[in-house]
Amino acid sequence: MKNLEQLLQKKRVIRVIGFDDAPFENQQGASVNVAGVVCAGTRFEGMVWGTVQKDGDDATAVLSELLLNSKFYDQVHLVLIDGLAVGGFNLIDLPFLARRLERPCVSVMRKLPNMIAIEKALKNLPQTAKRLSLIQKAGKIQVQEPFYFQAPGENPETVGKILHQLTYTGHVPEALRLAHLIGKAVMTGESGKRA
Protein backbone atom coordinates (compact mmCIF):
# COMPACT_ATOMS: atom_id res chain seq x y z
CA MET A 1 0.00 0.00 0.00
CA LYS A 2 1.35 3.40 -0.98
CA ASN A 3 1.80 5.66 2.06
CA LEU A 4 0.42 9.12 1.35
CA GLU A 5 2.13 10.82 4.30
CA GLN A 6 5.56 9.61 3.13
CA LEU A 7 4.85 10.90 -0.38
CA LEU A 8 3.99 14.32 1.05
CA GLN A 9 7.08 14.40 3.29
CA LYS A 10 9.36 13.47 0.38
CA LYS A 11 7.63 16.10 -1.82
CA ARG A 12 7.05 13.48 -4.50
CA VAL A 13 4.90 14.16 -7.53
CA ILE A 14 1.75 12.22 -6.76
CA ARG A 15 0.38 10.15 -9.61
CA VAL A 16 -3.34 9.60 -9.46
CA ILE A 17 -6.09 8.00 -11.47
CA GLY A 18 -9.52 9.63 -11.37
CA PHE A 19 -12.63 7.67 -12.40
CA ASP A 20 -15.91 9.23 -13.53
CA ASP A 21 -18.82 7.93 -15.55
CA ALA A 22 -19.89 9.36 -18.90
CA PRO A 23 -23.49 10.41 -19.66
CA PHE A 24 -25.75 7.36 -20.04
CA GLU A 25 -29.25 6.26 -20.98
CA ASN A 26 -31.72 6.24 -18.13
CA GLN A 27 -32.88 2.66 -18.48
CA GLN A 28 -32.26 -0.30 -16.20
CA GLY A 29 -29.23 -2.38 -17.21
CA ALA A 30 -27.90 0.13 -19.78
CA SER A 31 -24.17 0.15 -20.44
CA VAL A 32 -22.34 3.07 -18.87
CA ASN A 33 -18.88 4.15 -20.00
CA VAL A 34 -16.29 5.04 -17.37
CA ALA A 35 -13.18 7.14 -17.98
CA GLY A 36 -10.10 6.75 -15.80
CA VAL A 37 -7.68 9.66 -16.25
CA VAL A 38 -4.10 9.41 -15.01
CA CYS A 39 -2.34 12.59 -13.91
CA ALA A 40 1.06 13.35 -12.43
CA GLY A 41 -0.02 16.08 -10.06
CA THR A 42 -2.29 18.09 -12.35
CA ARG A 43 -0.62 17.07 -15.64
CA PHE A 44 -2.49 14.63 -17.88
CA GLU A 45 -0.52 11.45 -18.61
CA GLY A 46 -3.00 8.94 -20.00
CA MET A 47 -6.31 7.19 -19.56
CA VAL A 48 -8.27 3.98 -19.48
CA TRP A 49 -11.86 3.41 -20.65
CA GLY A 50 -14.34 0.77 -19.54
CA THR A 51 -18.00 -0.12 -19.17
CA VAL A 52 -20.23 -0.86 -16.18
CA GLN A 53 -23.93 -1.67 -15.90
CA LYS A 54 -26.36 1.07 -14.86
CA ASP A 55 -27.46 0.44 -11.25
CA GLY A 56 -25.53 -2.84 -11.37
CA ASP A 57 -22.99 -4.32 -8.99
CA ASP A 58 -19.89 -4.60 -11.17
CA ALA A 59 -18.23 -1.20 -10.58
CA THR A 60 -15.67 -2.38 -8.02
CA ALA A 61 -14.53 -5.25 -10.25
CA VAL A 62 -14.45 -3.15 -13.43
CA LEU A 63 -12.47 -0.26 -11.92
CA SER A 64 -9.94 -2.59 -10.31
CA GLU A 65 -9.41 -4.51 -13.58
CA LEU A 66 -9.08 -1.30 -15.60
CA LEU A 67 -6.17 -0.17 -13.43
CA LEU A 68 -4.59 -3.56 -12.73
CA ASN A 69 -4.48 -4.44 -16.44
CA SER A 70 -3.08 -1.08 -17.50
CA LYS A 71 0.47 0.13 -17.97
CA PHE A 72 -0.26 2.79 -15.32
CA TYR A 73 -0.74 0.49 -12.33
CA ASP A 74 2.84 0.57 -11.03
CA GLN A 75 3.03 4.37 -11.36
CA VAL A 76 -0.24 5.30 -9.61
CA HIS A 77 -0.11 6.26 -5.91
CA LEU A 78 -3.78 7.11 -5.35
CA VAL A 79 -7.22 6.30 -6.80
CA LEU A 80 -9.96 8.94 -6.87
CA ILE A 81 -13.61 8.30 -7.68
CA ASP A 82 -16.21 10.97 -8.39
CA GLY A 83 -18.64 9.97 -5.64
CA LEU A 84 -19.18 6.46 -4.37
CA ALA A 85 -21.06 5.19 -7.43
CA VAL A 86 -20.82 5.15 -11.20
CA GLY A 87 -23.69 4.49 -13.58
CA GLY A 88 -26.46 5.60 -11.25
CA PHE A 89 -26.26 3.46 -8.11
CA ASN A 90 -23.54 1.00 -9.14
CA LEU A 91 -21.82 1.42 -5.78
CA ILE A 92 -18.13 0.84 -5.14
CA ASP A 93 -16.80 -1.18 -2.22
CA LEU A 94 -14.17 1.41 -1.34
CA PRO A 95 -12.22 -0.54 1.33
CA PHE A 96 -12.15 -3.67 -0.86
CA LEU A 97 -11.00 -1.63 -3.88
CA ALA A 98 -8.13 -0.20 -1.81
CA ARG A 99 -7.06 -3.68 -0.70
CA ARG A 100 -7.36 -5.11 -4.21
CA LEU A 101 -5.34 -2.31 -5.80
CA GLU A 102 -2.97 -1.89 -2.84
CA ARG A 103 -3.54 1.85 -3.18
CA PRO A 104 -5.48 4.36 -1.08
CA CYS A 105 -8.91 4.94 -2.65
CA VAL A 106 -10.86 8.15 -2.10
CA SER A 107 -14.43 9.03 -3.02
CA VAL A 108 -14.61 12.78 -3.71
CA MET A 109 -17.92 14.70 -3.65
CA ARG A 110 -18.79 18.24 -4.71
CA LYS A 111 -21.23 18.62 -1.80
CA LEU A 112 -22.60 16.62 1.12
CA PRO A 113 -24.96 13.93 -0.19
CA ASN A 114 -28.61 13.87 0.85
CA MET A 115 -28.64 10.50 2.63
CA ILE A 116 -32.42 10.50 3.10
CA ALA A 117 -32.97 10.88 -0.66
CA ILE A 118 -30.30 8.26 -1.40
CA GLU A 119 -31.86 5.69 0.96
CA LYS A 120 -35.29 6.35 -0.56
CA ALA A 121 -33.91 5.84 -4.09
CA LEU A 122 -32.09 2.64 -3.11
CA LYS A 123 -35.37 1.09 -1.94
CA ASN A 124 -36.40 0.98 -5.61
CA LEU A 125 -33.42 -1.23 -6.52
CA PRO A 126 -32.57 -4.86 -5.78
CA GLN A 127 -30.11 -5.62 -2.96
CA THR A 128 -31.00 -2.44 -1.05
CA ALA A 129 -29.37 -3.65 2.19
CA LYS A 130 -26.13 -4.56 0.39
CA ARG A 131 -25.98 -1.16 -1.32
CA LEU A 132 -26.55 0.65 1.98
CA SER A 133 -23.80 -1.41 3.60
CA LEU A 134 -21.34 -0.31 0.88
CA ILE A 135 -22.13 3.32 1.71
CA GLN A 136 -21.52 2.63 5.41
CA LYS A 137 -18.29 0.71 4.70
CA ALA A 138 -16.88 3.76 2.91
CA GLY A 139 -16.79 5.53 6.28
CA LYS A 140 -17.49 8.99 7.54
CA ILE A 141 -17.63 11.85 5.06
CA GLN A 142 -14.67 14.11 5.79
CA VAL A 143 -14.61 17.84 5.18
CA GLN A 144 -11.35 19.58 4.30
CA GLU A 145 -12.53 22.76 2.58
CA PRO A 146 -13.38 22.83 -0.26
CA PHE A 147 -13.42 19.03 -0.45
CA TYR A 148 -15.88 16.42 0.82
CA PHE A 149 -14.52 12.88 0.69
CA GLN A 150 -14.48 9.37 2.09
CA ALA A 151 -11.10 7.71 2.54
CA PRO A 152 -11.35 4.65 4.78
CA GLY A 153 -8.13 3.94 6.65
CA GLU A 154 -6.44 7.18 5.58
CA ASN A 155 -5.58 10.32 7.57
CA PRO A 156 -8.18 12.94 6.50
CA GLU A 157 -5.73 15.82 6.96
CA THR A 158 -3.19 14.16 4.68
CA VAL A 159 -5.84 13.36 2.06
CA GLY A 160 -7.05 16.97 2.16
CA LYS A 161 -3.52 18.29 1.54
CA ILE A 162 -3.06 15.90 -1.38
CA LEU A 163 -6.42 16.83 -2.92
CA HIS A 164 -5.28 20.47 -2.88
CA GLN A 165 -2.06 19.50 -4.68
CA LEU A 166 -4.03 17.58 -7.31
CA THR A 167 -6.41 20.46 -8.04
CA TYR A 168 -5.50 23.02 -10.67
CA THR A 169 -8.71 25.02 -10.79
CA GLY A 170 -12.04 24.92 -8.96
CA HIS A 171 -12.89 22.36 -6.30
CA VAL A 172 -12.30 19.13 -8.24
CA PRO A 173 -8.96 17.32 -8.56
CA GLU A 174 -7.73 17.56 -12.15
CA ALA A 175 -7.88 13.82 -12.86
CA LEU A 176 -11.61 13.79 -11.97
CA ARG A 177 -12.27 17.04 -13.84
CA LEU A 178 -10.67 15.65 -17.01
CA ALA A 179 -12.43 12.27 -16.67
CA HIS A 180 -15.75 14.12 -16.52
CA LEU A 181 -14.96 16.36 -19.52
CA ILE A 182 -13.65 13.49 -21.67
CA GLY A 183 -16.58 11.20 -20.86
CA LYS A 184 -19.07 13.92 -21.76
CA ALA A 185 -17.25 14.80 -24.99
CA VAL A 186 -17.02 11.18 -26.16
CA MET A 187 -20.71 10.52 -25.53
CA THR A 188 -22.24 13.85 -26.64
CA GLY A 189 -19.72 15.35 -29.05
CA GLU A 190 -18.55 18.14 -26.75
CA SER A 191 -17.55 18.69 -23.15
CA GLY A 192 -19.93 20.45 -20.77
CA LYS A 193 -19.61 23.66 -18.78
CA ARG A 194 -19.44 21.99 -15.35
CA ALA A 195 -16.68 19.53 -14.56
Order of alpha helices (4+ residues) and beta strands (2+ residues): alpha-beta-beta-beta-alpha-beta-beta-beta-alpha-beta-alpha-alpha-beta-beta-alpha-alpha
